[in-house]
Amino acid sequence: MSIRTTVTLDDDVIEGVREKSRSLGKPFRETLNDLLRTGLSAQQRLPDRRSFRVKPQPMGLRPGLSYDDVEALIEYGEGALHG
């Protein structure tokens, strides 16, 4: 079944379909339908996605540093002139 409808296409889309139909030797309508089918089927196929997992690793703390002395940790990380 097919229906007749009015669609407003941008100039670059019209030219692209015309060029494609000329290169394939097919009518504009058939080329447009084929391109729409291709676009619609591409929308349905989602890429396989692997889940992202973070694997935590124990980092430890350097000797002489303590989480209780935040100033010393910042100084160690950014240098003496961090302020």
C-alpha positions as CSV (number, residue, x, y, z in Angstrom):
1,M,0.0,0.0,0.0
2,S,1.3,3.4,-0.8
3,I,-0.1,6.9,0.0
4,R,0.4,10.2,-1.6
5,T,1.6,12.9,0.7
6,T,3.3,16.3,0.6
7,V,6.7,16.7,2.3
8,T,8.9,19.7,2.3
9,L,12.5,18.8,1.6
10,D,15.5,21.0,2.0
11,D,17.3,22.0,-1.2
12,D,20.4,20.0,-0.4
13,V,18.3,16.9,0.3
14,I,16.4,17.3,-3.0
15,E,19.7,17.7,-4.9
16,G,21.2,14.7,-3.1
17,V,18.3,12.5,-4.0
18,R,18.3,13.7,-7.6
19,E,22.1,13.0,-8.0
20,K,21.6,9.5,-6.4
21,S,18.6,8.7,-8.7
22,R,20.6,9.8,-11.8
23,S,23.6,7.7,-10.8
24,L,21.4,4.7,-10.2
25,G,19.1,5.3,-13.2
26,K,16.1,5.1,-11.0
27,P,13.1,7.4,-10.6
28,F,13.2,10.1,-7.9
29,R,10.3,8.5,-6.0
30,E,11.9,5.1,-5.9
31,T,15.3,6.5,-4.9
32,L,13.7,8.6,-2.1
33,N,11.8,5.5,-0.8
34,D,14.9,3.4,-0.8
35,L,16.9,6.1,1.1
36,L,14.1,6.5,3.7
37,R,14.0,2.7,4.2
38,T,17.8,2.6,4.7
39,G,17.6,5.5,7.2
40,L,14.7,3.9,9.1
41,S,16.4,0.5,9.3
42,A,19.6,2.1,10.5
43,Q,17.7,3.8,13.3
44,Q,16.4,0.3,14.4
45,R,19.9,-1.3,14.6
46,L,21.5,0.0,17.8
47,P,25.2,-0.7,18.1
48,D,26.2,-3.4,20.6
49,R,27.3,-1.7,23.8
50,R,29.4,-3.3,26.4
51,S,28.8,-2.2,29.9
52,F,31.4,0.1,31.4
53,R,32.8,-1.1,34.7
54,V,35.4,0.5,36.9
55,K,37.8,-1.8,38.6
56,P,38.9,-0.1,41.8
57,Q,42.6,-0.6,42.7
58,P,44.0,0.0,46.2
59,M,46.2,3.1,45.9
60,G,47.6,3.2,49.3
61,L,49.2,6.2,50.9
62,R,52.8,7.2,50.8
63,P,54.7,7.0,54.1
64,G,54.7,10.2,56.0
65,L,51.4,11.4,54.5
66,S,48.1,11.2,56.4
67,Y,44.5,11.9,55.4
68,D,44.2,13.9,58.6
69,D,46.7,16.5,57.2
70,V,44.9,17.8,54.1
71,E,47.3,20.7,53.7
72,A,50.3,18.3,53.5
73,L,48.4,16.2,50.9
74,I,47.7,19.3,48.7
75,E,51.3,20.4,49.1
76,Y,52.6,17.0,48.0
77,G,50.2,16.9,45.0
78,E,50.5,20.5,43.8
79,G,53.8,21.7,45.2
80,A,54.7,24.2,47.9
81,L,53.4,27.2,46.0
82,H,49.9,25.8,45.5
83,G,48.0,28.6,47.2
